[in-house]
Amino acid sequence: MDQGLGRRIFEVCVDSVAGALAAQDAGAQRVELCANLVEGGTTPSLGMLELTCQSVAIAVNVIIRPRGGDFCYSELELAVMRRDILAAKAAGASGVVLGLLNPDGSVDVERTFQLVAAARPLSVTFHRAFDLSRDAGDALEAICEMGIERILTSGQKPTALEGAVCIAAMQRQAAGRTIILAGGGIDARNVAELVSRTGISEVHFAARSIVESPMTFRNPGCLMGKAYTPDEYIRKETDSQRIRQVIQATMLRI
């Protein structure tokens, strides 16, 4: 379950059971389990969720996001999210990761709170929908009032280091009412600087390396809808060595 503010917590974004095991082996305390990372993460399959929760001893937080794109959801999508939360609870997840916005960029408090209530007693993280909100200070207050344990944010910038000023301000404004979990472009080269500049106790990052496909037969004339990646025979997997490098960089320089 939740870790206290007194410890530095490393949360690794993973999209496979193997990735969760690699994160655990490398010393991470928590994973965020997603599918479809190219879209920023969507809800993983039930099989992925169940086997991950069975396979690791560290906390598994599950993203509840029915599709890519914006964070303004229809009633049908909201119903899907409720069911996915129930599935996460039944599978043994430690927490859920969610976020809803109104068309005007404010936090959709009413419907977010419905999902928070459905998730209890699991912990809840408001994900990077926060970074697309109209006003960071107002959004933070709304999230705190709902009793949400954590906000995942890059400080409303493309990377957490670019958003360090905003993250530091959030840390001060939150004043212990919620945990500010910094994420976005974090690696071993910048994690120590980010922690130093913001005072955060929790960091969120992906640590993946390209892995060659075992396929010996390859069809060069067909792509599976990935024009932006013209190679079906490589993929990315969570890399335990990269996780260790981030953790070690933090410990050695802070």
Summary of the structure (lengths in Angstrom):
residues: 254
radius of gyration: 17.9
end to end distance: 25.5
largest distance: 56.8
contacts: 847
relative contact order: 0.14
helix: 39%
strand: 20%
